Amino acid sequence: TLSTIPLAAPFYIIAAGVNAGEGVIITRNETGVDGPETGATSLPRLATTGRSTLVQTNYDWWVDDPDYDPRKSSAVAILTQVSSGGDEYYDV
């Protein structure tokens, strides 16, 4: 499976499903899943988070982005606004 097959390098697997709420981000190292604690194999699927979006940057999902590089928190804010029907980010 994507969570267990041996790999040459660590990376993120981002997958979408057919239905709403089926998106997932799997954080991998060379031998298996990587996470903040045993059993934390992936960013929880959308269906279990109560959120409408998942965002992955160069920072692991369990680590807050640093103040000097707010890409993750900015992306979450923008995607949340867009998914709720707001279009203020596109005003010119």
Secondary structure by P-SEA (a helix, b strand, c coil): ccccccccbbbbbbbbcccccccbbbbbcccccccccccccccccccccccccccccccccccccccccaaaaaaaaaaaaaaacccccccc
